[in-house]
Amino acid sequence: MRMIWGLWRWRRNPLRRKTDIVEACAAMIAAALILLVAPAAGWASGSLAHGALVRAAHEQRAERHPLSATVLKVLPHPPIDSDPETASARDAHRRVLARWTGPDGSRHQGTLGAHPGADPGERFRIWTDDHGRPVGRPLDTATAATHAVLAGIGAAGATAVLVDGARRLVVWRLMRRRYTQWDIAWERAGQDWGRADADS
């Protein structure tokens, strides 16, 4: 609002240049686009992402099945790693040799990740595809909504950055034009400009 009032007061200022008006208009247009277009782009992107993620979640729930696997043997930990991130990831799951029956009745045995306190004979939950192969847990609707919100925020932010970048490019071009005009004005003034006897 302050920028609009300043532009209105500027309309009859004798020191006003065309580039000043163009710069003020570019700033007003950029502000309007950031306030109107960026949220719209974020909402549209978030809605599209949410729809796609919800469809993917439904497909994953239809194709993946929760089963119980039985621990046959607890496998030893790999050698200690000095990297704390790798060590924490290793401690979060325990590698076990397990047995399970797939949804189609096929029997399977293999190495899986179980909770840290898993012991032989204990049952734990895994997710498999239609043929009994282990797969990741399906995407739930809360995670899909969170990803959609993040996509919307990212799209809105990217739109605002692009608009501001375009405004900065316009201002940069205007400044180059001003410098060129100043150089021309200085050349016209001549080397005698400012001397007391310049008119004599």
C-alpha positions in Angstrom: 0.0 0.0 0.0 2.8 2.3 0.8 4.4 1.6 -2.6 1.1 2.5 -4.4 0.8 5.8 -2.4 4.4 6.6 -3.3 3.8 5.9 -6.9 0.7 8.1 -6.8 2.6 11.0 -5.3 5.3 10.5 -7.9 3.0 11.1 -10.9 3.8 14.9 -11.1 7.3 14.9 -9.7 9.7 16.9 -12.0 12.6 14.6 -11.1 10.7 11.5 -12.1 12.2 9.5 -14.9 10.5 6.9 -17.1 12.7 4.2 -15.6 11.5 5.1 -12.1 7.9 4.5 -13.2 8.8 1.3 -14.9 10.7 0.1 -11.8 7.7 1.0 -9.5 5.3 -0.8 -11.9 7.5 -3.9 -12.0 7.6 -3.9 -8.2 3.8 -3.6 -8.0 3.2 -6.3 -10.6 5.7 -8.7 -8.8 4.0 -8.1 -5.5 0.6 -8.8 -7.0 1.9 -12.0 -8.7 3.6 -13.2 -5.5 0.4 -12.6 -3.5 -2.0 -14.1 -6.0 -0.2 -16.5 -8.4 2.2 -18.1 -6.0 -0.5 -19.4 -3.6 -2.6 -20.5 -6.6 0.4 -22.4 -8.0 1.1 -24.0 -4.6 -2.5 -25.0 -4.2 -2.7 -26.5 -7.8 0.6 -28.4 -7.3 -0.4 -29.6 -3.9 -3.8 -30.8 -5.2 -2.2 -32.6 -8.1 0.4 -34.2 -5.9 -2.2 -35.3 -3.3 -4.4 -36.9 -6.0 -1.4 -38.8 -7.5 -0.1 -39.9 -4.0 -3.5 -41.1 -2.8 -3.9 -43.1 -6.0 -0.5 -44.6 -5.5 -1.4 -45.4 -1.9 -4.6 -47.2 -2.9 -2.6 -49.2 -5.5 0.1 -50.1 -3.0 -2.5 -51.2 -0.5 -4.2 -53.4 -3.1 -0.9 -55.0 -4.2 0.9 -55.4 -0.9 -0.2 -57.7 1.9 0.7 -57.8 5.6 2.0 -61.2 6.7 3.7 -62.7 9.7 7.2 -64.1 9.4 8.9 -66.3 11.9 12.5 -65.7 13.0 14.6 -68.8 12.4 18.0 -67.3 13.3 19.4 -64.0 14.4 22.3 -63.0 12.2 25.4 -61.4 13.7 25.9 -57.6 13.3 28.3 -56.5 10.6 31.6 -55.1 11.9 31.3 -51.9 13.9 31.3 -48.8 11.8 32.7 -45.5 13.0 30.1 -43.5 11.2 27.3 -42.6 13.7 24.6 -42.5 11.0 25.4 -46.0 9.7 25.7 -47.3 13.3 22.3 -45.9 14.3 20.6 -47.3 11.1 22.2 -50.7 11.9 21.0 -50.7 15.5 17.4 -49.7 14.5 16.9 -53.1 12.8 18.2 -56.5 13.4 19.0 -58.8 10.5 17.3 -62.2 10.9 16.8 -65.3 8.8 13.0 -65.7 8.7 10.4 -67.9 7.1 7.0 -66.9 5.8 4.1 -68.0 3.6 3.1 -65.8 0.8 -0.6 -64.8 0.0 -0.5 -67.4 -2.9 0.5 -70.1 -0.5 4.1 -70.3 -1.5 6.8 -70.8 1.2 9.7 -68.4 1.5 12.8 -68.0 3.5 15.3 -65.2 3.5 17.1 -62.4 5.4 14.9 -59.6 6.7 15.1 -56.7 9.0 13.3 -57.2 12.3 13.0 -55.1 15.5 16.1 -55.1 17.7 14.8 -57.5 20.3 13.8 -60.3 17.8 14.5 -63.8 19.0 14.3 -67.2 17.3 10.7 -68.4 17.1 9.3 -64.9 17.4 6.8 -63.7 14.8 6.9 -60.2 13.3 5.0 -58.4 10.6 6.3 -57.9 7.0 4.8 -56.7 3.8 4.9 -58.8 0.6 3.6 -58.6 -3.0 1.2 -61.1 -4.5 4.0 -63.7 -4.9 5.3 -63.4 -1.4 8.4 -61.3 -2.2 9.2 -58.7 0.6 8.3 -55.1 -0.3 8.2 -51.9 1.6 5.2 -50.8 3.7 2.5 -49.1 1.6 2.1 -45.3 1.6 -0.6 -44.2 4.1 -2.9 -41.2 3.5 -1.3 -39.1 6.2 2.1 -39.4 4.6 0.6 -38.7 1.2 -1.0 -35.5 2.6 2.2 -34.4 4.1 4.1 -34.9 0.9 1.4 -33.0 -1.0 1.6 -30.1 1.4 5.4 -30.0 1.0 5.0 -30.1 -2.8 2.5 -27.2 -2.7 4.8 -25.1 -0.4 7.7 -25.8 -2.7 5.8 -24.8 -5.8 4.6 -21.6 -4.2 8.1 -20.8 -3.1 9.6 -21.5 -6.5 6.9 -19.3 -8.2 7.7 -16.4 -5.8 11.5 -16.8 -6.5 10.9 -16.8 -10.2 8.7 -13.7 -10.1 11.2 -11.9 -7.9 14.0 -13.0 -10.2 12.2 -11.5 -13.2 11.7 -8.3 -11.2 15.4 -8.1 -10.4 16.3 -8.7 -14.0 14.0 -5.8 -15.1 15.6 -3.5 -12.4 19.1 -4.6 -13.5 18.2 -3.6 -17.1 16.8 -0.3 -16.0 19.9 0.5 -14.0 22.1 -0.2 -17.0 19.8 2.1 -19.0 20.1 4.8 -16.4 23.9 4.6 -16.3 23.9 4.9 -20.1 21.7 8.0 -19.9 23.9 9.5 -17.2 27.0 9.0 -19.4 25.3 10.7 -22.3 24.2 13.6 -20.0 27.7 14.0 -18.7 29.1 14.1 -22.2 26.6 16.8 -23.2 27.5 18.9 -20.2 31.1 19.1 -21.4 34.3 19.4 -19.5 33.7 23.0 -18.6 30.5 22.2 -16.6 30.6 23.6 -13.1 33.4 26.2 -13.7 32.7 29.8 -12.7 33.8 31.2 -16.2 32.1 28.5 -18.3 29.8 31.1 -19.9 32.4 33.7 -20.6 
